[in-house]
Every structure is written in structure tokens, then in C-alpha cells.
Amino acid sequence: MKTRIESDTLGEIKVPADKFWGAQTQRSLQNFKIGTEKMPPKVVEAFTILKEATAKANDVLGNLDEDVAKTIQEACQELRVEGKYEHFPLVVWQTGSGTQSNMNMNEVVAYLGNQKLKDKGIKKLIHPNDDVNRSQSSNDTFPTAMHIAAFKEVHERLLPALNRLKNTVSEKREAFSDVIKIGRTHLQDATPLTLGQEISGWEYMLEKCEDMIESSAEHFRNLAIGGTAVGTGINAHPDFGELTAKEITKITGHTFYSSKNKFHALTSHDEITYVHGALKALAADLMKIANDVRWLGSGPRSGIGEISIPANEPGSSIMPGKVNPTQSEALTMVATQVFGNDATIGFAASQGNFELNVFKPVIIYNFLQSVRLLSDAMDSFNEKCLVGLEANRDVIEGHVKNSLMLVTALNPHIGYEKAAEIAKKAFADNTTLKEATLALGYLTEQEFDDIVVPEKMVGQKN
């Protein structure tokens, strides 16, 4: 492998000749050979947005040479548009402030920028610290990149996927609004409802989660930029943070602000903990929906079997013709991963010692993983399962007719005790509720037929 020599305050070090990074990135590669989890590309993308914005802000404030400032912006745009992420190799398990990833970005932007200046015939050099990192510290840039990445992923990936799933659920709720089925509580037969009503519960879960995620994510609009090392803004112009936030707004199309309290912004990650709590709520509801689908579709002949799901692939290597609820299984596994991520984020966010939280990389890694997994799993469950879900009307009708809980309709007419006696007799004798009622002499056949009407027991249909 061909190498070149780069240097930093610790001295010289060999760097792969075909890579844009410098000495500090190389040292991180050598010092943190831990795991395979790389800094997420969305964090890298957010950093290109941030560094482009800071260069513009420094240019406006007269803190950077104009050629240097413009070239930094061009380099950031090229990295983002062309996705040159092979130059960002660092693992998550590094310094807890994300300093090495900040310097990785600074070094790559400086290297690419210097190539551009050379191509233009401009005899100037861009320095990673003095120019690309001007008016900044890793302590305010990394949390700023965290918020940019998190906000964009929630709005550009998660919420659209959630909306697609919600639309399909809404369509199914309407399609099955006339299908009367037996309800179940405590996994036991209960009074009737429509399949549409049952599904309306899923729909409202998704609506509430959408609202909670969207409203909580508003806190991501507050950025740490301008706080520099400990929140005082040392080495930065007083207007630098707000100017940078305005540039980030222009680049992303999303409105961002410089946080009113930088001391909070550097040491606390309560915003991410809060938003991930809403993601956990979504995961909990998705777990419930996925479980409902696989229970209702169980069988097909020895289970509940009230719905059928698409047969996407053979379900067994030994049992021919078996169809398994694989999309439900994938979605529920994702939910358990999100629950675990929430525990990691909560603990990591609690470790803001004095002026800085040093668990930032693991916090954003887990947050973005949750967003990606939930988004992908919702789309997969929607497209490969929910769209093709059908009601098995004959099975549903049979369950309603055989249910003993229709006896509940008799309570206002003959009382709870007599109704319970009817249900117990029907169960013991393996007869219908009507037969048991007539045998006990509590109602005539006509009276029973007028009272026990499943269509009258479901309330307003959805």
C-alpha cells in the first residue's frame, strides 16, 4: 500500500496515499480497533452541512480568507453530493466527544480543498484546525451534527414510512368495517366488534405516535454551535452560532437555531432521549400490531385463522406448504432492538459530567439505527404483509356464532346471574346459547333472537 507522510502536534505518521484524511484520523484508526460499527454516514453528511455553514458564517464575519471559505464550502458540497464516505473510516468506539470524527472531517475537507486551490492556481493552504474548524470545538460541532442528522432522518425517512403504513391501515379499516368478529380480552373470548374497529385501534396508535415523534423532534432545531469548548463561546464571534444556524437552514431546508443555553447543549442530550422515547412508543405499538397480525392469522386450520397473510416465501425447510408470519417476526425483532437502544441512550445521556457529555457517538449511533430499522421494517411490513392482508369471513362468522360471550347482551334483560348460568350450561353441554336459554326457560326463542343480535352489539362501526 502506498503511503504519504502527514503530521500533527505529536509528530509524523504514515497515511494511505489514496485517502483524504490526515494524521489525527490515522491515529484514531490505530488506537481504537474496537468493533465494526462505523460512524454513521448520516453523521458524516451532517458534518459536511455544518462545515459548509461555518465556512460561510466565518466568511461573512471576516474571519476567513474569501478563497479559503469558498473552497471549504465547495469541498463540503462535493463530499456530500458524491458521497465520498470512504474517507471517513472511524469507529463509533472512540473519544466520547466525537473529537476524532470532527477532525476526520476537518482533515478531509482541508485535503480536498487544497487540491481544489491547487487546481485553481491559488497558492494558499487550508489548515484543518485553523480554517475548517475556525470558531469551533468538537464539543459544539459534534452535538450540532447529531441534531442535524437526527432531525433530517426523522423527517425525511421515518415519518414518511410511518405515514405509508398508516395509510394502508386506514384502507384496511375501511375495507373491513362490515366484518363482525368476536373480540378478545385476556386472550379469552369477549363481546363482538368489527374487524374495522379492531384495526382502527392500530390506526390511532400510528396517528398518536406520529404526533409524538413530530412534536418532540422540534427540540432538535436547537443547535450547540457557538458554544465552542465549554459553552462560553471562546474564540468565536458572538454572532457566529446564529449565523451558522441560518446557513444550515438554507442548506437543509429545515429551520435551525443556535441554542439559547450552550452549557446545556454541550452536556445534556435530553432532547435525543425524549425523541427516542417517542420512537420506543412507536416500537411498542408496532410490536402489538405485528403480534395481532400473527395471532389472528395463526393456523391456518388449528389456530385463530381470522385473517390470511401473503405467502412471500416457503415457511419451513421440512414442512411443505407452511406459511410463516415472517414480516411480523422481523418487525418485532426490530422493536426489541429499539427497546435496547433506548436503554443505551438513556444511560449514556445521564453521563453529562460537568461541562460535557462524553457518550455522544454511541447516543447518535443508536438513535440513527432505531430510525433506520423502524423505517425499513415499517415499509417491509406494509408492502409484504399488510397490503395483502385479507379477512377470512367464514372463519370469523363461525367464531361469532360459537362464542359464549354473546350472552352479555342478555344481562339487561334477565340479569348477570341468569346470563352466567346460561353460558356455563351451554359450555358444559356443548350446546348453543339459544339452546341453553330455552332449556332453562328464561326466554322464548323469539325473545332470544330479538336480543342476541351481534350487529347491535358493536356500537358505531368505523
Summary of the structure (lengths in Angstrom):
residues: 462
radius of gyration: 30.2
end to end distance: 66.9
largest distance: 105.2
contacts: 1584
relative contact order: 0.11
helix: 63%
strand: 8%
